[in-house]
């Protein structure tokens, strides 16, 4: 398995740092076949004009973000547009200080396509739409691009797209901005194009400013940003893309909101998204939210504390234990098997050797020993996660590379590897302080 050094370096640095790399995932993907197949089925539904909504539930370090990035890379190859954001204390789905709008801004800033996978693809998408219409008209009509008739036919095609948007909530305003952008495109006015992009990103603070610079008396706000996500999905389909996928991670930041009423407003926004996708009010749109089991299933302050969501999302009587319903709204991640982890560390050992230019000397027995020691630690059955094992293994590879005379059994024989910490123990002090503040 040959891998470019740039990708190998990114993989090693990201995984050792405990974060999911945005590139190179196919080189290290193992397991998760049922989960991936379920999400790919949703992708087919979106491409055909439907919509989907999923939660991915798993412990810290269990692979939620990895699964998100895997799906992200796959759908971009299938001509989807992907927007993603991590929630934080400053970014929620709804808030009194613009936290919902902050999430929208992050999503649009991270808009990605196959040709712009690193984000910031909005200007490219708009330009590609217009040039695509022009190319299509030129191919069908045979007209010269400088003729009035050619420009007239291009305008008719563009107004066809715009008219379809007019029937959506806030679609009229969205369409007006597309007209402004198209005119700026024709005039070569980069400043006017930049102002429209700024509006689409939700960066105008007052209606007065938007009216002065763009001639529209409306701005995107904390209350209506999700409506514009639905408009974007419809527009992107008409612009030649297969659909739009929205990825939102770190739902725990809603769970941590101290004010119960504010939490409920956020859960109400989730309910709106859920109902829209399942009832057909959204098209060409997929939404995936990721969180821990606690932030979803806690009936006191989690998503299940909102009865309208709990009644829709709670498992039925038949999905218990090893019997999982992969068509249910919540995909619950199960731990990777020992065999899958063994395959993963084999891949990592090979990539590490290629990156640093040495001959891989770890035997199959060495890798098995590593896995046995990791899973043999006290508490590993319930607490150890792929993230922890991967970080340990890359550290082990680094040490062995720098100290060729050492071996796996010697390094892993330390008493430091006797117990497996829970993922929350490292954050215990902070969390206890936060919860003490919450429960007044």
C-alpha positions in Angstrom: 0.0 0.0 0.0 1.8 3.1 -1.3 0.7 6.4 0.3 2.1 9.9 -0.5 4.3 11.3 2.3 2.1 14.4 2.7 -0.9 12.3 3.4 1.0 9.9 5.6 2.4 12.8 7.7 -1.1 14.4 8.1 -2.5 11.0 9.2 0.2 10.4 11.8 0.1 13.9 13.2 -3.7 14.1 13.4 -4.2 10.7 14.9 -1.5 11.1 17.5 -3.1 14.4 18.4 -6.4 12.7 18.9 -8.2 14.4 16.0 -9.6 13.0 12.8 -7.7 13.9 9.6 -9.6 15.3 6.7 -7.6 13.5 4.1 -6.3 10.0 3.7 -9.1 8.2 5.5 -9.5 5.4 2.9 -6.0 4.2 3.9 -7.0 3.5 7.5 -10.7 2.8 7.3 -11.7 -0.6 8.9 -15.0 -1.9 10.2 -18.2 0.3 10.5 -19.6 -1.5 7.4 -23.3 -1.5 8.7 -23.1 2.1 9.7 -21.5 3.2 6.5 -24.0 1.2 4.4 -26.9 2.8 6.3 -25.6 6.3 5.7 -24.9 5.6 2.0 -28.5 4.5 1.6 -29.5 7.9 2.9 -27.2 9.5 0.3 -29.1 7.8 -2.5 -32.4 9.0 -1.1 -31.0 12.6 -1.0 -29.7 12.4 -4.6 -33.2 11.3 -5.7 -34.8 14.4 -4.2 -35.6 13.2 -0.7 -34.1 14.2 2.6 -32.7 12.3 5.6 -31.9 13.0 9.3 -29.6 10.9 11.5 -28.0 11.0 14.9 -24.7 9.2 15.5 -24.3 8.3 19.1 -21.0 7.1 20.6 -18.7 7.6 23.5 -15.8 10.0 23.4 -13.2 8.6 21.0 -15.4 5.8 19.7 -15.2 7.0 16.1 -18.1 9.4 15.6 -16.0 12.1 14.0 -14.1 9.5 11.9 -17.4 8.1 10.5 -18.5 11.7 9.7 -15.3 12.4 7.8 -15.5 9.1 5.9 -19.0 9.9 4.7 -18.0 13.5 4.0 -15.2 12.4 1.7 -17.4 9.8 0.0 -20.3 12.2 -0.8 -18.0 14.9 -2.1 -16.7 12.4 -4.7 -20.3 11.8 -5.6 -20.8 15.5 -6.5 -22.4 16.5 -3.2 -21.8 19.8 -1.4 -20.9 19.3 2.3 -21.1 21.9 5.1 -19.9 21.0 8.6 -19.5 22.6 12.0 -18.7 21.6 15.6 -21.0 23.1 18.2 -19.3 25.0 21.0 -20.2 27.5 23.8 -20.5 30.1 21.1 -22.2 28.0 18.5 -25.6 26.4 19.2 -28.6 25.8 17.0 -30.6 28.6 18.7 -29.6 31.3 21.2 -30.2 34.7 22.5 -26.8 36.1 21.5 -26.6 34.9 17.9 -25.3 31.4 18.7 -27.5 29.8 16.0 -26.3 32.3 13.4 -22.7 31.6 14.5 -23.3 27.9 13.6 -24.7 28.9 10.2 -21.7 31.0 9.5 -19.4 28.1 10.4 -21.3 25.8 8.1 -21.2 28.1 5.1 -17.6 29.0 5.7 -16.8 25.2 5.7 -18.8 24.6 2.5 -16.8 22.0 0.6 -16.9 20.3 -2.8 -14.8 17.7 -4.6 -12.7 20.5 -6.1 -12.5 22.5 -2.9 -12.5 19.9 -0.1 -10.8 22.3 2.4 -13.9 24.6 2.6 -14.6 28.1 1.4 -16.3 26.8 -1.7 -19.3 29.2 -1.9 -17.8 31.7 -4.5 -16.6 28.7 -6.6 -20.1 27.2 -6.4 -21.8 30.4 -7.6 -19.3 31.0 -10.4 -19.6 27.4 -11.5 -23.4 27.7 -11.6 -23.3 30.7 -13.9 -20.5 29.3 -16.2 -22.3 26.0 -16.3 -25.5 27.7 -17.5 -23.5 29.6 -20.1 -21.7 26.4 -21.4 -25.0 24.6 -21.6 -26.7 27.3 -23.6 -23.7 27.6 -25.9 -23.6 23.9 -26.6 -27.4 23.7 -27.2 -27.9 26.9 -29.2 -24.6 27.2 -31.0 -24.8 31.0 -30.5 -21.8 33.2 -30.0 -21.3 34.2 -26.4 -21.2 37.9 -27.2 -24.6 38.0 -28.9 -27.7 39.5 -27.3 -29.7 36.3 -28.0 -27.1 34.2 -26.1 -27.2 36.5 -23.1 -31.1 36.4 -23.2 -31.2 32.6 -23.2 -28.7 32.5 -20.3 -30.9 34.9 -18.4 -33.9 32.7 -19.0 -32.2 29.7 -17.7 -31.0 31.5 -14.6 -34.5 33.0 -14.0 -35.9 29.4 -14.2 -33.8 28.4 -11.2 -34.7 31.7 -9.4 -38.4 31.2 -9.9 -38.2 27.8 -8.3 -36.6 29.3 -5.2 -39.4 32.0 -5.0 -41.8 29.4 -3.7 -39.7 28.7 -0.6 -39.7 30.6 2.7 -37.2 33.5 2.2 -36.6 32.2 -1.3 -37.6 35.5 -2.9 -34.8 37.3 -1.0 -32.3 34.5 -1.8 -33.2 34.8 -5.5 -32.8 38.5 -5.6 -29.3 38.1 -4.3 -28.5 35.6 -7.0 -29.7 38.1 -9.6 -27.3 40.7 -8.1 -24.5 38.2 -8.2 -25.2 37.3 -11.8 -25.1 40.9 -12.9 -21.9 41.5 -11.0 -20.5 38.4 -12.7 -21.4 39.8 -16.1 -19.9 43.2 -15.2 -16.7 41.7 -13.8 -17.5 43.5 -10.5 -15.6 41.5 -7.9 -16.5 43.9 -5.1 -20.2 43.4 -5.7 -19.8 39.6 -5.9 -17.9 39.7 -2.6 -20.8 41.6 -1.0 -23.3 39.0 -2.1 -21.1 36.2 -0.8 -20.8 38.1 2.5 -24.6 38.2 2.7 -25.0 34.5 2.0 -22.5 33.8 4.8 -24.7 35.7 7.2 -22.1 38.4 7.9 -24.4 41.5 7.6 -25.3 42.7 11.0 -28.1 45.2 10.2 -30.7 45.5 7.5 -29.7 49.1 6.9 -26.2 48.0 5.9 -27.6 45.3 3.6 -30.1 47.7 2.0 -27.3 50.3 1.4 -24.9 47.8 -0.2 -27.1 45.3 -1.9 -30.6 46.8 -2.1 -32.2 44.1 0.0 -34.0 44.9 3.2 -33.4 41.5 4.9 -30.5 39.7 6.6 -30.0 36.1 7.8 -30.7 35.9 11.6 -30.5 33.5 14.5 -34.2 32.6 14.0 -34.3 31.8 10.3 -30.8 30.5 9.3 -32.1 26.9 8.9 -34.6 28.1 6.3 -31.6 29.3 4.2 -30.0 25.9 4.6 -33.0 24.4 2.9 -32.9 27.0 0.2 -29.2 26.3 -0.4 -30.0 22.6 -0.8 -32.6 23.3 -3.6 -30.3 25.8 -5.3 -27.3 23.5 -5.3 -29.4 20.7 -7.0 -30.4 23.2 -9.7 -26.8 24.3 -10.0 -25.7 20.8 -11.0 -24.8 19.2 -7.7 -26.3 15.9 -6.3 -27.5 17.5 -3.1 -26.3 18.9 0.2 -25.1 17.2 3.4 -25.0 19.0 6.8 -22.7 17.5 9.4 -22.9 18.9 13.0 -20.7 17.4 15.8 -20.4 18.0 19.5 -24.0 18.0 20.5 -22.7 17.8 24.1 -22.4 21.6 23.9 -26.2 21.9 23.9 -26.4 19.4 26.8 -24.1 21.7 28.7 -26.2 24.8 28.3 -27.1 25.8 31.9 -30.4 27.4 31.2 -33.2 24.8 30.7 -35.3 27.1 28.6 -32.4 27.7 26.2 -31.8 24.0 25.9 -35.4 23.4 25.1 -35.3 26.0 22.3 -32.3 24.2 20.8 -34.1 20.9 21.0 -37.1 22.5 19.4 -34.9 23.5 16.5 -33.7 19.9 16.2 -37.4 18.8 16.1 -38.0 21.2 13.3 -35.2 19.8 11.2 -36.3 16.2 12.0 -39.9 16.9 11.0 -38.9 18.8 7.8 -36.7 16.0 6.5 -39.1 13.1 7.3 -42.3 14.9 6.2 -40.9 16.0 2.8 -40.6 19.7 3.5 -36.9 19.6 2.7 -35.4 18.3 -0.5 -32.0 17.2 -1.6 -30.8 17.7 2.1 -29.2 15.3 4.6 -28.5 16.2 8.2 -26.3 14.2 10.6 -25.9 15.2 14.2 -23.3 13.6 16.5 -23.2 13.3 20.3 -22.5 11.0 23.2 -25.2 8.6 24.5 -25.6 10.8 27.6 -26.3 14.1 25.7 -28.9 12.3 23.7 -30.6 9.9 26.1 -30.4 11.7 29.4 -34.1 12.4 30.2 -33.2 15.3 32.6 -31.2 17.6 30.3 -30.4 15.6 27.1 -32.4 15.4 23.9 -34.7 12.9 25.5 -35.7 15.6 28.0 -37.7 17.1 25.1 -40.7 14.7 25.0 -41.5 15.3 21.4 -38.1 14.1 20.4 -37.9 11.3 22.9 -41.1 9.8 21.6 -39.7 9.9 18.1 -36.2 8.7 18.8 -36.4 6.1 21.6 -35.7 2.5 20.7 -38.5 0.1 20.3 -38.9 -3.3 22.0 -37.0 -5.3 19.3 -33.7 -3.3 18.9 -31.8 -4.7 21.9 -28.3 -6.0 22.4 -26.8 -7.2 19.2 -30.0 -6.7 17.2 -29.6 -3.2 15.8 -32.0 -1.3 13.6 -29.8 0.6 11.1 -32.8 2.3 9.6 -33.7 4.0 12.9 -33.0 7.7 13.4 -30.1 7.0 15.8 -27.1 5.0 14.8 -25.4 3.8 18.0 -21.7 3.0 17.5 -20.5 -0.3 18.9 -16.8 -0.9 19.7 -14.5 -2.1 16.9 -13.7 -5.8 17.4 -10.2 -7.0 18.4 -9.7 -8.3 14.8 -10.7 -4.9 13.3 -8.3 -3.1 15.7 -5.5 -5.5 14.7 -6.1 -4.7 11.0 -6.0 -1.0 11.8 -2.7 -1.1 13.7 -1.2 -3.1 10.8 -2.2 -0.3 8.4 -0.7 2.3 10.8 2.5 0.4 11.2 2.9 0.2 7.4 2.1 3.9 6.9 4.6 4.9 9.7 7.4 2.9 8.1 6.8 4.5 4.7 6.7 8.0 6.2 10.0 7.6 8.0 11.7 5.4 5.4 12.5 2.3 7.4 11.7 -1.4 7.0 8.8 -2.5 9.1 10.1 -4.9 11.7 7.0 -5.4 13.9 5.8 -9.0 13.5 2.2 -10.2 13.6 2.9 -11.5 17.0 4.1 -8.1 18.2 0.9 -6.5 16.9 -1.2 -9.2 18.6 0.7 -8.6 21.8 0.0 -4.9 21.7 -3.8 -5.5 21.2 -3.8 -8.1 23.9 -2.1 -5.8 26.4 -4.4 -2.9 25.5 -7.6 -4.9 25.9 -6.2 -6.7 28.9 -6.0 -3.6 31.0 -8.4 -3.3 33.9 -11.6 -1.5 32.7 -10.8 -1.9 29.0 -14.0 -3.6 28.3 -16.1 -0.6 29.1 -13.7 2.3 28.9 -11.0 1.9 26.2 -11.7 3.6 22.8 -10.1 3.4 19.3 -8.8 6.9 19.9 -6.8 5.8 22.9 -5.5 2.7 21.3 -4.4 4.6 18.1 -2.6 7.2 20.1 -0.8 4.6 22.2 0.2 2.7 19.1 1.6 5.7 17.2 3.5 6.7 20.3 4.9 3.2 20.4 5.9 3.3 16.8 7.7 6.7 17.3 9.6 5.3 20.3 10.6 2.1 18.5 11.7 4.1 15.5 14.0 6.3 17.8 15.0 3.3 19.9 15.5 0.3 17.6 16.7 -2.0 20.4 13.5 -1.7 22.4 10.5 -4.1 21.8 6.8 -4.1 22.3 6.6 -6.4 25.3 9.2 -4.4 27.1 7.6 -1.0 26.5 4.1 -2.3 27.2 5.1 -4.0 30.4 5.0 -0.8 32.4 2.5 -0.4 35.3 1.2 2.7 33.5 -0.7 0.4 31.2 -2.5 -1.5 33.9 -5.7 0.5 34.0 -7.8 2.0 31.2 -9.1 5.5 32.1 -12.6 6.5 31.0 -12.7 9.2 28.3 -14.3 11.5 30.8 -11.8 11.1 33.6 -9.4 13.4 31.8 -12.0 16.1 31.9 -13.5 15.3 35.3 -12.4 18.4 37.1 -13.7 20.7 34.5 -17.0 18.9 34.1 -17.6 18.8 37.9 -17.0 22.5 38.1 -19.4 23.1 35.2 -22.2 20.9 36.6 -21.8 22.4 40.0 -22.5 25.8 38.3 -25.4 24.4 36.4 -27.3 23.0 39.3 -28.1 26.1 41.2 
